[in-house]
Amino acid sequence: MQASWISADQLASLSTSVQGAFISPLPGFESLIIAGPDNRKYLQGQVTADLNTLTAENFLRGAHCDAKGKMWAQFHLCADGEALWYIGFRDELQVSATQLKKFGVFSKVSFEAGHDSLAILGISGAGSAALLEKLGYTQPAAVGQLSSVAGGKLLRLADEHYLLVLDFVHARQLFAEQSAYLAAPTLWLARHIQQGFSYLEQAVIGEYVPQMLNLQSIDAISFTKGCYIGQETVARMKYLGKNKRAAYILKSQTEETPASGTDIEVQWSENWRRVGQVINAVNIQGQLWVLAVLPNDINPADPLRLATPDASVVVISPLPYSLA
């Protein structure tokens, strides 16, 4: 669904050539507003994040899993008064919302789609702090924290990488007044991959346990909060060493952009065999960035390629965090 605060023509006019810090509308991301007196208690039994640690100054990353521990969604969660803003990529958010609503009938909790009231944008790039100052935004003090801004909230996902949630009035105002800093959504998504972050597109929903996308490395799993759907599998992955896969950043000089779910192959003697799968991919002017799931003992020197007609060679780029 196209975000109603910005037109298709406005989106099409945005470039990937912006240098330095930039602002990108993210029409592929949406929000779910979760209200009611039981909203925190209800979510606590559904997701990997510990709702007891959510305050007005921070946000939570987490996953919503099925009973087997496979992810329906990843999300960012923040509080707006007594309500909760549950933010994710459109495909995963829709699947997650369906499951949350199904069991929410037994609790005092309500759900409202945020696509008619909240715009999701990203701010990223070198010099982001100066851009935030120019916008009149207070930079959150640390990764994982947020600040309240006019019309919404600013979430610090990583150094020089932010998620911005605004009401439509302030989003349109920002778009009109800061045209020099506007960039295509793909520029922010490429930076997202470079931070080792992923989001679930339709092809990979229900395929992976959180640790396979490194959620333990970005504080998106609480191992002390107690029970939630899929918790037994997630805990077994940690304490019994059952997880054999992880997410890696790959890059290539190519014109192709593989779809989520595309296979990745490794050379084995004279042959090639399937070794992993593309989760997200973005191509910026011939520079391809991929977030992919591979064996967690993969040798970075092993020849890798996309299982596509072009068979583009890809190489592993270092993650900005530890997999421990």
FILUM-574744 format. One record per residue (C-alpha): residue number from 1; residue in one letter; x, y, z. Coordinates in steps of 0.1 Angstrom, whole numbers, plus 5000, padded with zeros to 4 digits. Layout:
! residues N
site semi NUM	lumvo A	x X	y Y	z Z
...
END
This chain:
! residues 324
site semi 1	lumvo M	x 5000	y 5000	z 5000
site semi 2	lumvo Q	x 5014	y 5034	z 4990
site semi 3	lumvo A	x 5018	y 5057	z 5020
site semi 4	lumvo S	x 4991	y 5084	z 5017
site semi 5	lumvo W	x 5013	y 5113	z 5029
site semi 6	lumvo I	x 5036	y 5111	z 4998
site semi 7	lumvo S	x 5027	y 5106	z 4961
site semi 8	lumvo A	x 5042	y 5081	z 4937
site semi 9	lumvo D	x 5056	y 5110	z 4916
site semi 10	lumvo Q	x 5073	y 5125	z 4947
site semi 11	lumvo L	x 5089	y 5091	z 4955
site semi 12	lumvo A	x 5100	y 5086	z 4919
site semi 13	lumvo S	x 5118	y 5120	z 4919
site semi 14	lumvo L	x 5142	y 5110	z 4947
site semi 15	lumvo S	x 5178	y 5102	z 4939
site semi 16	lumvo T	x 5204	y 5077	z 4953
site semi 17	lumvo S	x 5232	y 5103	z 4945
site semi 18	lumvo V	x 5228	y 5123	z 4977
site semi 19	lumvo Q	x 5261	y 5128	z 4995
site semi 20	lumvo G	x 5265	y 5129	z 5032
site semi 21	lumvo A	x 5235	y 5128	z 5056
site semi 22	lumvo F	x 5200	y 5123	z 5040
site semi 23	lumvo I	x 5163	y 5118	z 5048
site semi 24	lumvo S	x 5144	y 5089	z 5031
site semi 25	lumvo P	x 5107	y 5082	z 5031
site semi 26	lumvo L	x 5102	y 5045	z 5038
site semi 27	lumvo P	x 5068	y 5036	z 5022
site semi 28	lumvo G	x 5076	y 4999	z 5026
site semi 29	lumvo F	x 5075	y 5002	z 5064
site semi 30	lumvo E	x 5043	y 5006	z 5084
site semi 31	lumvo S	x 5031	y 5008	z 5120
site semi 32	lumvo L	x 5005	y 4991	z 5142
site semi 33	lumvo I	x 4992	y 5011	z 5171
site semi 34	lumvo I	x 4985	y 4988	z 5201
site semi 35	lumvo A	x 4964	y 5002	z 5229
site semi 36	lumvo G	x 4943	y 4990	z 5258
site semi 37	lumvo P	x 4952	y 4984	z 5295
site semi 38	lumvo D	x 4966	y 4949	z 5287
site semi 39	lumvo N	x 4988	y 4959	z 5257
site semi 40	lumvo R	x 5021	y 4955	z 5275
site semi 41	lumvo K	x 5011	y 4923	z 5293
site semi 42	lumvo Y	x 4997	y 4908	z 5261
site semi 43	lumvo L	x 5028	y 4916	z 5240
site semi 44	lumvo Q	x 5051	y 4903	z 5268
site semi 45	lumvo G	x 5037	y 4868	z 5261
site semi 46	lumvo Q	x 5040	y 4871	z 5223
site semi 47	lumvo V	x 5075	y 4885	z 5214
site semi 48	lumvo T	x 5112	y 4881	z 5222
site semi 49	lumvo A	x 5116	y 4916	z 5237
site semi 50	lumvo D	x 5111	y 4923	z 5274
site semi 51	lumvo L	x 5083	y 4948	z 5277
site semi 52	lumvo N	x 5092	y 4955	z 5313
site semi 53	lumvo T	x 5123	y 4973	z 5300
site semi 54	lumvo L	x 5104	y 4997	z 5277
site semi 55	lumvo T	x 5104	y 5033	z 5289
site semi 56	lumvo A	x 5096	y 5067	z 5273
site semi 57	lumvo E	x 5133	y 5072	z 5265
site semi 58	lumvo N	x 5141	y 5039	z 5247
site semi 59	lumvo F	x 5127	y 5015	z 5221
site semi 60	lumvo L	x 5129	y 4977	z 5218
site semi 61	lumvo R	x 5139	y 4956	z 5189
site semi 62	lumvo G	x 5123	y 4921	z 5188
site semi 63	lumvo A	x 5108	y 4892	z 5169
site semi 64	lumvo H	x 5074	y 4877	z 5168
site semi 65	lumvo C	x 5076	y 4840	z 5163
site semi 66	lumvo D	x 5053	y 4810	z 5157
site semi 67	lumvo A	x 5052	y 4780	z 5181
site semi 68	lumvo K	x 5083	y 4765	z 5164
site semi 69	lumvo G	x 5103	y 4797	z 5169
site semi 70	lumvo K	x 5103	y 4807	z 5132
site semi 71	lumvo M	x 5098	y 4844	z 5127
site semi 72	lumvo W	x 5066	y 4860	z 5115
site semi 73	lumvo A	x 5082	y 4895	z 5119
site semi 74	lumvo Q	x 5109	y 4916	z 5133
site semi 75	lumvo F	x 5099	y 4950	z 5148
site semi 76	lumvo H	x 5109	y 4982	z 5166
site semi 77	lumvo L	x 5086	y 4991	z 5195
site semi 78	lumvo C	x 5082	y 5023	z 5213
site semi 79	lumvo A	x 5057	y 5039	z 5237
site semi 80	lumvo D	x 5035	y 5068	z 5229
site semi 81	lumvo G	x 5018	y 5076	z 5262
site semi 82	lumvo E	x 4998	y 5045	z 5271
site semi 83	lumvo A	x 4998	y 5032	z 5235
site semi 84	lumvo L	x 5026	y 5012	z 5217
site semi 85	lumvo W	x 5039	y 5018	z 5182
site semi 86	lumvo Y	x 5049	y 4985	z 5166
site semi 87	lumvo I	x 5069	y 4993	z 5135
site semi 88	lumvo G	x 5081	y 4969	z 5108
site semi 89	lumvo F	x 5084	y 4962	z 5071
site semi 90	lumvo R	x 5049	y 4960	z 5055
site semi 91	lumvo D	x 5050	y 4922	z 5046
site semi 92	lumvo E	x 5060	y 4911	z 5081
site semi 93	lumvo L	x 5038	y 4936	z 5099
site semi 94	lumvo Q	x 5007	y 4924	z 5081
site semi 95	lumvo V	x 5014	y 4887	z 5090
site semi 96	lumvo S	x 5023	y 4896	z 5126
site semi 97	lumvo A	x 4992	y 4918	z 5130
site semi 98	lumvo T	x 4970	y 4890	z 5119
site semi 99	lumvo Q	x 4984	y 4867	z 5145
site semi 100	lumvo L	x 4984	y 4893	z 5173
site semi 101	lumvo K	x 4947	y 4901	z 5166
site semi 102	lumvo K	x 4938	y 4864	z 5166
site semi 103	lumvo F	x 4948	y 4859	z 5202
site semi 104	lumvo G	x 4942	y 4895	z 5213
site semi 105	lumvo V	x 4905	y 4889	z 5216
site semi 106	lumvo F	x 4911	y 4873	z 5250
site semi 107	lumvo S	x 4928	y 4904	z 5264
site semi 108	lumvo K	x 4919	y 4941	z 5268
site semi 109	lumvo V	x 4939	y 4952	z 5239
site semi 110	lumvo S	x 4931	y 4970	z 5206
site semi 111	lumvo F	x 4949	y 4973	z 5173
site semi 112	lumvo E	x 4948	y 5002	z 5148
site semi 113	lumvo A	x 4968	y 5003	z 5115
site semi 114	lumvo G	x 4990	y 5033	z 5115
site semi 115	lumvo H	x 4993	y 5038	z 5077
site semi 116	lumvo D	x 4967	y 5066	z 5077
site semi 117	lumvo S	x 4983	y 5086	z 5105
site semi 118	lumvo L	x 5020	y 5078	z 5109
site semi 119	lumvo A	x 5047	y 5082	z 5083
site semi 120	lumvo I	x 5079	y 5061	z 5086
site semi 121	lumvo L	x 5112	y 5078	z 5074
site semi 122	lumvo G	x 5149	y 5071	z 5078
site semi 123	lumvo I	x 5178	y 5094	z 5084
site semi 124	lumvo S	x 5213	y 5081	z 5078
site semi 125	lumvo G	x 5247	y 5089	z 5064
site semi 126	lumvo A	x 5279	y 5107	z 5075
site semi 127	lumvo G	x 5271	y 5140	z 5092
site semi 128	lumvo S	x 5237	y 5129	z 5105
site semi 129	lumvo A	x 5243	y 5147	z 5139
site semi 130	lumvo A	x 5246	y 5180	z 5121
site semi 131	lumvo L	x 5215	y 5173	z 5100
site semi 132	lumvo L	x 5195	y 5164	z 5132
site semi 133	lumvo E	x 5206	y 5197	z 5147
site semi 134	lumvo K	x 5195	y 5216	z 5116
site semi 135	lumvo L	x 5161	y 5199	z 5118
site semi 136	lumvo G	x 5158	y 5209	z 5155
site semi 137	lumvo Y	x 5159	y 5173	z 5166
site semi 138	lumvo T	x 5177	y 5162	z 5198
site semi 139	lumvo Q	x 5199	y 5132	z 5190
site semi 140	lumvo P	x 5192	y 5102	z 5212
site semi 141	lumvo A	x 5220	y 5098	z 5237
site semi 142	lumvo A	x 5228	y 5062	z 5226
site semi 143	lumvo V	x 5219	y 5034	z 5203
site semi 144	lumvo G	x 5186	y 5019	z 5215
site semi 145	lumvo Q	x 5173	y 5052	z 5228
site semi 146	lumvo L	x 5149	y 5077	z 5213
site semi 147	lumvo S	x 5140	y 5113	z 5215
site semi 148	lumvo S	x 5106	y 5130	z 5211
site semi 149	lumvo V	x 5105	y 5154	z 5181
site semi 150	lumvo A	x 5078	y 5177	z 5168
site semi 151	lumvo G	x 5051	y 5153	z 5156
site semi 152	lumvo G	x 5067	y 5121	z 5165
site semi 153	lumvo K	x 5098	y 5101	z 5176
site semi 154	lumvo L	x 5134	y 5096	z 5165
site semi 155	lumvo L	x 5149	y 5062	z 5171
site semi 156	lumvo R	x 5187	y 5057	z 5171
site semi 157	lumvo L	x 5192	y 5023	z 5154
site semi 158	lumvo A	x 5230	y 5026	z 5151
site semi 159	lumvo D	x 5256	y 5054	z 5148
site semi 160	lumvo E	x 5244	y 5077	z 5120
site semi 161	lumvo H	x 5214	y 5056	z 5113
site semi 162	lumvo Y	x 5179	y 5065	z 5125
site semi 163	lumvo L	x 5142	y 5056	z 5121
site semi 164	lumvo L	x 5119	y 5086	z 5122
site semi 165	lumvo V	x 5081	y 5083	z 5129
site semi 166	lumvo L	x 5061	y 5114	z 5122
site semi 167	lumvo D	x 5024	y 5123	z 5119
site semi 168	lumvo F	x 5014	y 5132	z 5083
site semi 169	lumvo V	x 5014	y 5170	z 5089
site semi 170	lumvo H	x 5050	y 5171	z 5101
site semi 171	lumvo A	x 5061	y 5145	z 5075
site semi 172	lumvo R	x 5048	y 5167	z 5047
site semi 173	lumvo Q	x 5064	y 5197	z 5062
site semi 174	lumvo L	x 5097	y 5180	z 5064
site semi 175	lumvo F	x 5095	y 5169	z 5028
site semi 176	lumvo A	x 5086	y 5204	z 5016
site semi 177	lumvo E	x 5113	y 5222	z 5036
site semi 178	lumvo Q	x 5143	y 5199	z 5034
site semi 179	lumvo S	x 5144	y 5189	z 4997
site semi 180	lumvo A	x 5182	y 5192	z 4996
site semi 181	lumvo Y	x 5185	y 5163	z 5020
site semi 182	lumvo L	x 5159	y 5140	z 5005
site semi 183	lumvo A	x 5170	y 5106	z 4990
site semi 184	lumvo A	x 5154	y 5075	z 4976
site semi 185	lumvo P	x 5143	y 5048	z 5001
site semi 186	lumvo T	x 5169	y 5024	z 4987
site semi 187	lumvo L	x 5198	y 5046	z 4999
site semi 188	lumvo W	x 5186	y 5041	z 5035
site semi 189	lumvo L	x 5179	y 5004	z 5030
site semi 190	lumvo A	x 5215	y 4999	z 5017
site semi 191	lumvo R	x 5228	y 5016	z 5049
site semi 192	lumvo H	x 5204	y 4993	z 5069
site semi 193	lumvo I	x 5220	y 4962	z 5053
site semi 194	lumvo Q	x 5255	y 4977	z 5060
site semi 195	lumvo Q	x 5246	y 4979	z 5097
site semi 196	lumvo G	x 5238	y 4941	z 5096
site semi 197	lumvo F	x 5201	y 4947	z 5100
site semi 198	lumvo S	x 5174	y 4928	z 5082
site semi 199	lumvo Y	x 5136	y 4929	z 5076
site semi 200	lumvo L	x 5114	y 4901	z 5065
site semi 201	lumvo E	x 5100	y 4901	z 5030
site semi 202	lumvo Q	x 5072	y 4877	z 5020
site semi 203	lumvo A	x 5095	y 4850	z 5006
site semi 204	lumvo V	x 5113	y 4844	z 5040
site semi 205	lumvo I	x 5085	y 4849	z 5065
site semi 206	lumvo G	x 5083	y 4818	z 5087
site semi 207	lumvo E	x 5117	y 4805	z 5076
site semi 208	lumvo Y	x 5141	y 4815	z 5103
site semi 209	lumvo V	x 5147	y 4814	z 5140
site semi 210	lumvo P	x 5158	y 4849	z 5154
site semi 211	lumvo Q	x 5194	y 4839	z 5159
site semi 212	lumvo M	x 5198	y 4830	z 5122
site semi 213	lumvo L	x 5194	y 4867	z 5115
site semi 214	lumvo N	x 5217	y 4877	z 5144
site semi 215	lumvo L	x 5189	y 4892	z 5166
site semi 216	lumvo Q	x 5209	y 4881	z 5197
site semi 217	lumvo S	x 5237	y 4904	z 5186
site semi 218	lumvo I	x 5215	y 4935	z 5184
site semi 219	lumvo D	x 5197	y 4931	z 5218
site semi 220	lumvo A	x 5164	y 4919	z 5202
site semi 221	lumvo I	x 5161	y 4887	z 5223
site semi 222	lumvo S	x 5156	y 4886	z 5261
site semi 223	lumvo F	x 5167	y 4853	z 5275
site semi 224	lumvo T	x 5155	y 4862	z 5310
site semi 225	lumvo K	x 5120	y 4875	z 5305
site semi 226	lumvo G	x 5102	y 4841	z 5307
site semi 227	lumvo C	x 5077	y 4825	z 5284
site semi 228	lumvo Y	x 5065	y 4837	z 5250
site semi 229	lumvo I	x 5055	y 4820	z 5218
site semi 230	lumvo G	x 5084	y 4801	z 5203
site semi 231	lumvo Q	x 5106	y 4807	z 5234
site semi 232	lumvo E	x 5116	y 4770	z 5239
site semi 233	lumvo T	x 5132	y 4768	z 5204
site semi 234	lumvo V	x 5149	y 4802	z 5208
site semi 235	lumvo A	x 5163	y 4792	z 5242
site semi 236	lumvo R	x 5175	y 4758	z 5229
site semi 237	lumvo M	x 5194	y 4775	z 5201
site semi 238	lumvo K	x 5213	y 4795	z 5227
site semi 239	lumvo Y	x 5219	y 4771	z 5255
site semi 240	lumvo L	x 5224	y 4739	z 5235
site semi 241	lumvo G	x 5243	y 4754	z 5206
site semi 242	lumvo K	x 5218	y 4743	z 5180
site semi 243	lumvo N	x 5220	y 4772	z 5157
site semi 244	lumvo K	x 5243	y 4766	z 5127
site semi 245	lumvo R	x 5234	y 4797	z 5106
site semi 246	lumvo A	x 5239	y 4834	z 5108
site semi 247	lumvo A	x 5233	y 4865	z 5087
site semi 248	lumvo Y	x 5262	y 4880	z 5067
site semi 249	lumvo I	x 5267	y 4911	z 5046
site semi 250	lumvo L	x 5276	y 4905	z 5010
site semi 251	lumvo K	x 5286	y 4929	z 4983
site semi 252	lumvo S	x 5292	y 4928	z 4945
site semi 253	lumvo Q	x 5297	y 4950	z 4915
site semi 254	lumvo T	x 5268	y 4941	z 4893
site semi 255	lumvo E	x 5236	y 4955	z 4878
site semi 256	lumvo E	x 5213	y 4928	z 4892
site semi 257	lumvo T	x 5192	y 4929	z 4924
site semi 258	lumvo P	x 5183	y 4894	z 4935
site semi 259	lumvo A	x 5148	y 4889	z 4951
site semi 260	lumvo S	x 5144	y 4879	z 4987
site semi 261	lumvo G	x 5146	y 4841	z 4988
site semi 262	lumvo T	x 5172	y 4838	z 4960
site semi 263	lumvo D	x 5197	y 4810	z 4966
site semi 264	lumvo I	x 5234	y 4816	z 4972
site semi 265	lumvo E	x 5259	y 4790	z 4960
site semi 266	lumvo V	x 5294	y 4781	z 4971
site semi 267	lumvo Q	x 5320	y 4765	z 4948
site semi 268	lumvo W	x 5327	y 4729	z 4958
site semi 269	lumvo S	x 5355	y 4715	z 4937
site semi 270	lumvo E	x 5343	y 4719	z 4901
site semi 271	lumvo N	x 5307	y 4723	z 4911
site semi 272	lumvo W	x 5284	y 4748	z 4928
site semi 273	lumvo R	x 5260	y 4739	z 4956
site semi 274	lumvo R	x 5233	y 4758	z 4975
site semi 275	lumvo V	x 5247	y 4772	z 5008
site semi 276	lumvo G	x 5224	y 4801	z 5018
site semi 277	lumvo Q	x 5196	y 4825	z 5009
site semi 278	lumvo V	x 5192	y 4862	z 5002
site semi 279	lumvo I	x 5171	y 4880	z 5029
site semi 280	lumvo N	x 5174	y 4916	z 5016
site semi 281	lumvo A	x 5192	y 4931	z 4986
site semi 282	lumvo V	x 5197	y 4967	z 4974
site semi 283	lumvo N	x 5216	y 4979	z 4944
site semi 284	lumvo I	x 5229	y 5015	z 4944
site semi 285	lumvo Q	x 5243	y 5025	z 4910
site semi 286	lumvo G	x 5259	y 4991	z 4903
site semi 287	lumvo Q	x 5270	y 4984	z 4939
site semi 288	lumvo L	x 5250	y 4955	z 4953
site semi 289	lumvo W	x 5245	y 4950	z 4990
site semi 290	lumvo V	x 5230	y 4918	z 5003
site semi 291	lumvo L	x 5220	y 4905	z 5038
site semi 292	lumvo A	x 5220	y 4867	z 5035
site semi 293	lumvo V	x 5218	y 4837	z 5058
site semi 294	lumvo L	x 5248	y 4814	z 5055
site semi 295	lumvo P	x 5264	y 4786	z 5076
site semi 296	lumvo N	x 5279	y 4803	z 5107
site semi 297	lumvo D	x 5312	y 4786	z 5100
site semi 298	lumvo I	x 5314	y 4799	z 5064
site semi 299	lumvo N	x 5350	y 4806	z 5053
site semi 300	lumvo P	x 5351	y 4842	z 5039
site semi 301	lumvo A	x 5375	y 4830	z 5013
site semi 302	lumvo D	x 5351	y 4805	z 4998
site semi 303	lumvo P	x 5339	y 4816	z 4963
site semi 304	lumvo L	x 5302	y 4826	z 4965
site semi 305	lumvo R	x 5277	y 4835	z 4938
site semi 306	lumvo L	x 5240	y 4842	z 4933
site semi 307	lumvo A	x 5219	y 4814	z 4919
site semi 308	lumvo T	x 5207	y 4837	z 4891
site semi 309	lumvo P	x 5211	y 4838	z 4853
site semi 310	lumvo D	x 5239	y 4864	z 4858
site semi 311	lumvo A	x 5255	y 4843	z 4886
site semi 312	lumvo S	x 5271	y 4874	z 4901
site semi 313	lumvo V	x 5300	y 4867	z 4924
site semi 314	lumvo V	x 5295	y 4881	z 4959
site semi 315	lumvo V	x 5320	y 4885	z 4987
site semi 316	lumvo I	x 5315	y 4887	z 5025
site semi 317	lumvo S	x 5319	y 4921	z 5041
site semi 318	lumvo P	x 5326	y 4924	z 5079
site semi 319	lumvo L	x 5296	y 4927	z 5103
site semi 320	lumvo P	x 5297	y 4958	z 5125
site semi 321	lumvo Y	x 5289	y 4937	z 5156
site semi 322	lumvo S	x 5300	y 4904	z 5171
site semi 323	lumvo L	x 5280	y 4872	z 5165
site semi 324	lumvo A	x 5289	y 4859	z 5200
END
